[in-house]
């Protein structure tokens, strides 16, 4: 791979995840500040809806008609404009319009998560060695965004992160047109609903290990969504200053582990990489639950720092496993389907369920005007639930998953 291409792909990952990291961690605390705490979960539901729809973009547009870099450019510019105007809706006291504009942004953004992976995989020759090194710049982008908006601007409870995300998205849109040309791999093929949905890809990938992987990924994303929706609110309630900055410790950990992934792949293989990622999620929730009542800071921070293993060993390993199973012709469909199952349906259901937990367990205590001690006790109960659910899925996966072919490819 040419050095120029490497730099372009790395910059692409950096800006891609800077956009997401700029607003995603802070929006819950911003909504609490302006009186929208009861609908926080909807801000974290629009992303999964976008992920559910994204396979139609990836399967129909990216695979067949337009080059990947052009689709990236158009989607980011549209999403950037929507995000930039979202704070005006919030200032006018319209939760529905605010959420709607976030929805437009995520409707455009979520397909790009799969597209940047597809574009990167198209231009690399070794997934395990080259992809983690490129993907780490996405993690660095998220870290820089968190430090910038929280540590330097101290804007956790303001609309500033939304403006920054909107501007960065437009910049990414323009930059996308300079990326290496990535032609649609299925040009000229007949379009059908089966192909748009990715059903043909599923038929080709069908096997017991693949089914266990997909079902486990879907089920565990339900309890996982509680972290993305409410961990920043929990950290803020625990009295942590600059919560988005502290949350970025997780991405710092992620940056370290993603570089080390090739070493772990050789020693653990696909199954135990995925299992370790699931175990880290369970441990994180246990640390939050134990540390919540008395605000034990080292436990809360340890739970955040575990994000490196939580994300890299589960989500990134899953992306690599999916690319191994797919042929070049269905690569975009396969990545899109994985996003559909995990960041889409799984996180959608999880965000709604977590919203019910939060409103029934935590927000009820807040609305009643009880003190911080009772609020933190409520947070303990909140975190116990996803810990148990994630543990059940983890055990089931360990018993049922076995893909020797994928592990043989990993060791090559």
C-alpha positions as CSV (number, residue, x, y, z in Angstrom):
1,X,0.0,0.0,0.0
2,X,1.3,3.4,-1.0
3,X,2.2,5.8,1.8
4,X,-0.1,8.4,0.3
5,X,-3.0,6.0,0.5
6,X,-2.1,5.1,4.0
7,X,-2.2,8.7,5.1
8,X,-5.5,9.4,3.3
9,X,-7.2,6.4,4.9
10,X,-5.8,7.3,8.3
11,X,-7.1,10.9,7.9
12,X,-10.4,9.6,6.8
13,X,-10.8,7.5,10.0
14,X,-9.7,10.4,12.1
15,X,-12.3,12.8,10.8
16,X,-15.0,10.2,10.6
17,X,-14.9,9.4,14.3
18,X,-14.0,13.0,15.4
19,X,-17.5,13.9,14.1
20,X,-19.2,11.2,16.2
21,X,-17.1,11.8,19.3
22,X,-17.6,15.6,19.3
23,X,-21.3,15.3,20.3
24,X,-22.3,11.8,21.1
25,X,-20.9,11.7,24.7
26,X,-22.1,15.2,25.7
27,X,-25.6,15.3,24.2
28,X,-27.2,13.5,27.2
29,X,-25.8,16.0,29.7
30,X,-26.8,18.9,27.4
31,X,-30.3,17.6,27.2
32,X,-30.5,17.2,31.0
33,X,-29.3,20.8,31.4
34,X,-32.1,22.2,29.1
35,X,-34.9,20.0,30.6
36,X,-35.0,17.1,28.1
37,X,-33.7,14.3,30.4
38,X,-36.8,12.2,29.9
39,X,-36.1,11.9,26.1
40,X,-32.4,11.3,26.2
41,X,-32.8,7.8,25.0
42,X,-34.4,9.1,21.8
43,X,-31.1,11.0,21.0
44,X,-29.5,7.5,21.2
45,X,-32.3,5.8,19.2
46,X,-31.9,7.8,16.0
47,X,-28.5,6.4,15.4
48,X,-29.7,2.8,15.5
49,X,-32.6,3.7,13.1
50,X,-30.0,5.1,10.7
51,X,-28.0,1.9,11.1
52,X,-31.1,-0.1,10.2
53,X,-31.6,1.8,7.0
54,X,-27.9,2.0,6.1
55,X,-27.7,-1.4,4.4
56,X,-30.0,0.0,1.7
57,X,-27.4,2.7,1.1
58,X,-24.5,0.3,1.2
59,X,-26.2,-2.5,-0.7
60,X,-27.9,-0.5,-3.4
61,X,-25.8,2.7,-3.9
62,X,-22.2,1.9,-2.8
63,X,-22.1,-1.6,-4.4
64,X,-23.8,-0.7,-7.7
65,X,-24.0,2.8,-8.9
66,X,-21.6,5.3,-7.3
67,X,-18.0,5.2,-6.1
68,X,-17.7,4.9,-2.3
69,X,-15.8,8.2,-1.9
70,X,-18.6,10.1,-3.6
71,X,-21.3,8.6,-1.5
72,X,-19.3,9.4,1.6
73,X,-18.9,13.0,0.5
74,X,-22.6,13.7,-0.2
75,X,-23.9,11.9,3.0
76,X,-21.5,13.8,5.2
77,X,-22.4,17.2,3.8
78,X,-26.1,16.7,4.2
79,X,-25.7,15.3,7.7
80,X,-23.4,18.2,8.7
81,X,-26.0,20.8,7.8
82,X,-28.7,19.0,9.8
83,X,-26.4,18.8,12.9
84,X,-25.4,22.4,12.7
85,X,-29.1,23.5,12.9
86,X,-30.1,21.1,15.6
87,X,-29.2,23.4,18.5
88,X,-31.5,26.1,17.2
89,X,-34.4,23.7,17.6
90,X,-33.3,22.9,21.2
91,X,-33.1,26.6,22.0
92,X,-36.6,27.1,20.7
93,X,-37.8,24.4,23.1
94,X,-38.8,21.9,20.5
95,X,-37.6,18.4,21.5
96,X,-39.3,16.8,18.5
97,X,-37.6,19.0,16.0
98,X,-34.3,18.6,17.8
99,X,-34.5,14.9,17.8
100,X,-35.7,15.0,14.1
101,X,-32.5,16.9,13.1
102,X,-30.3,14.5,15.0
103,X,-32.2,11.8,13.1
104,X,-31.4,13.3,9.7
105,X,-27.7,13.6,10.7
106,X,-27.5,10.0,11.8
107,X,-29.5,8.8,8.8
108,X,-26.7,10.2,6.7
109,X,-23.8,9.3,9.1
110,X,-24.5,5.6,9.9
111,X,-24.0,4.4,6.4
112,X,-20.6,6.1,6.4
113,X,-19.4,3.9,9.3
114,X,-19.7,0.9,7.0
115,X,-18.5,2.8,3.9
116,X,-15.2,3.9,5.5
117,X,-14.5,0.2,6.5
118,X,-15.4,-0.9,2.9
119,X,-13.1,1.7,1.4
120,X,-10.3,0.8,3.7
121,X,-10.6,-2.9,3.2
122,X,-10.6,-2.3,-0.6
123,X,-7.1,-0.7,-0.5
124,X,-5.3,-2.9,2.0
125,X,-3.9,-6.4,1.5
126,X,-3.8,-7.7,5.1
127,X,-6.8,-7.1,7.3
128,X,-5.3,-8.1,10.7
129,X,-2.1,-6.2,10.3
130,X,-3.1,-3.1,8.3
131,X,-6.7,-2.4,9.3
132,X,-6.1,-1.9,13.0
133,X,-3.2,0.6,12.3
134,X,-5.5,2.6,10.1
135,X,-8.6,2.3,12.3
136,X,-6.7,3.5,15.4
137,X,-6.7,7.0,13.8
138,X,-10.5,6.9,14.2
139,X,-10.1,6.3,17.9
140,X,-7.6,9.2,18.1
141,X,-10.1,11.4,16.3
142,X,-12.7,10.5,19.0
143,X,-10.2,11.2,21.8
144,X,-9.2,14.6,20.3
145,X,-12.9,15.5,20.0
146,X,-13.6,14.6,23.7
147,X,-10.5,16.5,24.9
148,X,-11.4,19.5,22.8
149,X,-15.0,19.9,23.7
150,X,-14.7,18.9,27.4
151,X,-11.3,19.7,28.7
152,X,-10.5,22.8,26.7
153,X,-13.9,24.3,25.9
154,X,-15.6,22.7,29.0
155,X,-18.8,22.5,26.9
156,X,-20.3,19.3,28.2
157,X,-23.7,20.9,28.9
158,X,-23.8,23.3,26.0
159,X,-24.7,23.2,22.3
160,X,-21.1,23.8,21.2
161,X,-20.3,20.2,20.5
162,X,-23.2,20.0,18.1
163,X,-21.9,22.9,16.1
164,X,-18.4,21.4,16.0
165,X,-19.8,18.1,14.8
166,X,-21.7,19.8,12.1
167,X,-18.7,21.7,10.8
168,X,-16.5,18.6,11.0
169,X,-19.0,16.6,9.0
170,X,-19.0,19.2,6.2
171,X,-15.2,19.2,6.2
172,X,-15.3,15.4,5.9
173,X,-17.7,15.6,3.1
174,X,-15.3,17.8,1.1
175,X,-12.3,15.7,2.0
176,X,-14.1,12.5,0.9
177,X,-13.9,13.5,-2.8
178,X,-10.1,13.4,-2.5
179,X,-10.0,9.8,-1.2
180,X,-8.7,6.9,-3.4
181,X,-11.1,5.9,-6.1
182,X,-13.2,2.9,-4.9
183,X,-15.5,1.7,-7.7
184,X,-18.7,-0.1,-7.0
185,X,-17.9,-3.8,-7.0
186,X,-21.3,-4.9,-8.3
187,X,-21.7,-2.5,-11.3
188,X,-24.1,-3.8,-13.9
189,X,-25.7,-6.5,-11.7
190,X,-29.4,-6.6,-11.6
191,X,-30.9,-4.9,-8.6
192,X,-33.5,-6.6,-6.4
193,X,-34.9,-6.3,-2.9
194,X,-33.0,-9.4,-2.0
195,X,-29.7,-7.8,-3.0
196,X,-30.6,-4.4,-1.5
197,X,-31.4,-5.9,1.8
198,X,-28.3,-8.1,1.6
199,X,-30.2,-11.4,1.6
200,X,-27.9,-12.8,-1.1
201,X,-24.9,-12.0,1.2
202,X,-26.6,-13.9,4.0
203,X,-27.1,-16.9,1.9
204,X,-23.5,-17.0,0.9
205,X,-22.3,-16.5,4.5
206,X,-24.8,-19.0,6.1
207,X,-23.1,-21.4,8.5
208,X,-23.6,-22.3,12.1
209,X,-20.7,-20.3,13.4
210,X,-21.8,-17.2,11.4
211,X,-25.4,-17.5,12.7
212,X,-24.1,-17.8,16.3
213,X,-21.9,-14.8,15.8
214,X,-24.8,-12.7,14.3
215,X,-27.3,-13.7,17.0
216,X,-24.9,-13.2,19.8
217,X,-23.8,-9.8,18.4
218,X,-27.5,-8.7,18.2
219,X,-28.4,-9.9,21.7
220,X,-25.4,-8.4,23.5
221,X,-25.9,-5.0,21.8
222,X,-29.2,-4.7,23.7
223,X,-27.5,-4.3,27.2
224,X,-24.4,-2.6,25.6
225,X,-26.5,0.4,24.5
226,X,-27.0,1.4,28.2
227,X,-23.4,2.5,28.3
228,X,-23.6,4.6,25.2
229,X,-26.8,6.3,26.2
230,X,-26.3,6.8,29.9
231,X,-22.6,6.4,31.0
232,X,-21.9,10.1,30.5
233,X,-24.9,11.0,32.6
234,X,-23.9,8.6,35.3
235,X,-20.3,9.9,35.3
236,X,-21.7,13.5,35.6
237,X,-24.0,12.5,38.5
238,X,-21.0,10.9,40.2
239,X,-19.4,14.3,40.5
240,X,-16.7,13.8,37.9
241,X,-15.6,17.1,36.4
242,X,-15.3,17.3,32.6
243,X,-17.2,14.0,32.1
244,X,-16.6,13.9,28.3
245,X,-12.9,14.2,28.8
246,X,-12.9,11.4,31.4
247,X,-15.0,9.3,29.0
248,X,-12.2,9.8,26.4
249,X,-10.0,7.7,28.6
250,X,-11.9,4.8,27.1
251,X,-10.9,5.8,23.6
252,X,-7.3,6.2,24.8
253,X,-7.4,2.6,26.0
254,X,-9.0,1.7,22.7
255,X,-6.1,3.2,20.7
256,X,-3.6,1.1,22.6
257,X,-5.5,-2.2,22.2
258,X,-6.3,-1.7,18.5
259,X,-2.6,-1.5,17.8
260,X,-2.0,-4.6,19.8
261,X,-4.9,-6.5,18.1
262,X,-2.6,-8.4,15.6
263,X,-0.7,-9.9,18.5
264,X,-3.9,-11.0,20.3
265,X,-5.4,-12.4,17.1
266,X,-2.5,-14.8,16.7
267,X,-2.7,-15.9,20.3
268,X,-6.5,-15.9,20.9
269,X,-8.2,-16.4,17.5
270,X,-11.6,-15.0,16.6
271,X,-13.7,-16.8,19.2
272,X,-11.7,-15.8,22.3
273,X,-11.2,-12.3,21.0
274,X,-14.9,-11.9,20.8
275,X,-15.4,-13.6,24.2
276,X,-12.9,-11.4,25.9
277,X,-14.7,-8.4,24.5
278,X,-18.0,-9.6,25.9
279,X,-16.3,-10.4,29.3
280,X,-15.0,-6.8,29.4
281,X,-18.5,-5.4,29.0
282,X,-19.8,-7.6,31.9
283,X,-16.8,-6.5,34.1
284,X,-17.4,-2.8,33.2
285,X,-21.0,-2.9,34.3
286,X,-20.1,-4.7,37.5
287,X,-17.5,-2.0,38.3
288,X,-20.1,0.7,37.7
289,X,-22.7,-1.1,39.9
290,X,-20.3,-1.7,42.8
291,X,-18.8,1.8,42.6
292,X,-22.0,3.7,42.1
293,X,-23.5,4.0,45.7
294,X,-20.4,5.7,47.2
295,X,-18.9,7.1,44.0
296,X,-15.8,5.0,44.1
297,X,-13.8,6.9,41.5
298,X,-11.2,4.2,40.6
299,X,-14.0,1.7,39.8
300,X,-15.9,4.2,37.6
301,X,-12.7,5.2,35.8
302,X,-11.7,1.5,35.4
303,X,-15.0,0.7,33.8
304,X,-14.4,3.5,31.3
305,X,-10.8,2.5,30.6
306,X,-12.0,-1.1,29.8
307,X,-13.5,0.4,26.6
308,X,-10.4,-0.5,24.7
309,X,-11.1,-4.2,25.2
310,X,-14.9,-3.8,25.1
311,X,-14.9,-2.1,21.7
312,X,-11.8,-3.5,19.9
313,X,-12.2,-7.1,20.9
314,X,-15.9,-7.1,20.1
315,X,-16.8,-4.6,17.4
316,X,-13.5,-4.4,15.5
317,X,-13.0,-8.1,15.7
318,X,-16.5,-8.6,14.4
319,X,-15.8,-6.3,11.4
320,X,-12.7,-8.2,10.5
321,X,-14.5,-11.6,11.0
322,X,-17.2,-10.4,8.7
323,X,-14.7,-9.3,6.0
324,X,-13.1,-12.7,6.2
325,X,-16.3,-14.5,5.6
326,X,-17.4,-12.2,2.7
327,X,-16.3,-12.2,-0.9
328,X,-15.3,-8.9,-2.6
329,X,-18.6,-8.7,-4.4
330,X,-20.7,-8.7,-1.2
331,X,-18.2,-6.9,1.1
332,X,-20.2,-3.7,1.4
333,X,-23.4,-5.7,1.9
334,X,-21.8,-7.8,4.6
335,X,-20.5,-4.8,6.5
336,X,-23.8,-3.1,6.1
337,X,-25.6,-6.1,7.5
338,X,-23.4,-6.3,10.5
339,X,-24.1,-2.6,11.2
340,X,-27.8,-3.3,10.7
341,X,-27.8,-6.1,13.3
342,X,-25.5,-4.5,16.0
343,X,-25.6,-0.7,15.7
344,X,-29.0,-0.9,14.2
345,X,-31.6,-3.3,15.6
346,X,-29.7,-4.3,18.7
347,X,-28.9,-0.7,19.8
348,X,-32.4,0.5,18.8
349,X,-34.1,-2.1,21.1
350,X,-31.4,-1.5,23.7
351,X,-31.7,2.3,23.7
352,X,-35.5,2.1,24.2
353,X,-35.2,-0.5,27.0
354,X,-32.4,1.5,28.7
355,X,-34.6,4.6,28.4
356,X,-37.3,2.8,30.3
357,X,-34.8,1.6,33.0
358,X,-33.4,5.1,33.4
359,X,-36.8,6.8,33.6
360,X,-38.2,4.2,36.0
361,X,-35.1,3.7,38.2
362,X,-32.9,6.9,38.1
363,X,-35.0,9.7,36.7
364,X,-37.9,9.0,39.1
365,X,-35.5,9.6,42.0
366,X,-34.3,12.8,40.3
367,X,-37.8,14.2,39.7
368,X,-38.7,13.4,43.3
369,X,-35.9,15.8,44.3
370,X,-34.0,13.2,46.3
371,X,-30.3,13.8,47.1
372,X,-27.2,12.5,45.3
373,X,-26.9,9.6,47.7
374,X,-30.3,8.1,46.6
375,X,-29.5,8.9,42.9
376,X,-26.3,7.0,43.0
377,X,-28.0,4.0,44.7
378,X,-30.5,4.1,41.8
379,X,-27.6,4.0,39.4
380,X,-26.4,0.8,41.1
381,X,-29.6,-1.0,40.3
382,X,-29.5,0.5,36.7
383,X,-26.1,-1.1,36.0
384,X,-26.8,-4.5,37.5
385,X,-29.4,-5.3,34.8
386,X,-27.2,-5.0,31.7
387,X,-24.4,-6.8,33.6
388,X,-26.6,-9.8,34.0
389,X,-27.9,-9.8,30.5
390,X,-24.5,-9.4,28.9
391,X,-23.2,-12.2,31.0
392,X,-25.9,-14.6,29.8
393,X,-25.1,-13.8,26.2
394,X,-21.4,-14.2,26.8
395,X,-21.8,-17.7,28.2
396,X,-24.1,-18.8,25.4
397,X,-21.6,-17.6,22.8
398,X,-18.7,-19.4,24.5
399,X,-20.6,-22.7,24.4
400,X,-22.0,-22.4,20.8
401,X,-19.4,-20.6,18.7
402,X,-16.7,-22.5,16.9
403,X,-15.2,-21.4,13.5
404,X,-11.9,-23.2,12.9
405,X,-11.7,-21.8,9.3
406,X,-11.7,-18.2,10.5
407,X,-9.0,-19.0,13.1
408,X,-6.9,-20.7,10.4
409,X,-7.1,-17.6,8.2
410,X,-6.1,-15.5,11.2
411,X,-3.0,-17.5,11.9
412,X,-1.8,-17.3,8.2
